[in-house]
Amino acid sequence: MATFPYKDDNGEWHVEASHVNTVQISYRCPFCWSSYKQNGEPSANAKSTVHHHGSCGEVHNRVEHRGSHCDKEKGAINIHITDKTIKDARLRKENGDVINE
């Protein structure tokens, strides 16, 4: 099995979802950062940005094909919901705060 993120032979990116609930799928974008230096590189303490997409009301393992929300990398993205993905009735931020109730 490939290590995430990776780009397939068709030029599409594959990422692993960090969280999923019946409303959203969330994943850490390998291209977007919270802050940048003037030269365009991520700042030393920058954190990767979390993107959200609709989950179609499902929380089971699967691959969802979506259009990227990323300003740095446009195009298709395949979001893998795996056994490592946190499945919850409520979506949480990485620090545990509830995003939606």
Secondary structure as GFF3:
##gff-version 3
##sequence-region A 1 101
A	DSSP	beta_strand	6	7	.	.	.	ID=ss1
A	DSSP	beta_strand	13	16	.	.	.	ID=ss2
A	DSSP	beta_strand	19	20	.	.	.	ID=ss3
A	DSSP	beta_strand	24	33	.	.	.	ID=ss4
A	DSSP	beta_strand	48	54	.	.	.	ID=ss5
A	DSSP	beta_strand	62	67	.	.	.	ID=ss6
A	DSSP	beta_strand	76	81	.	.	.	ID=ss7
A	DSSP	beta_strand	86	87	.	.	.	ID=ss8
###
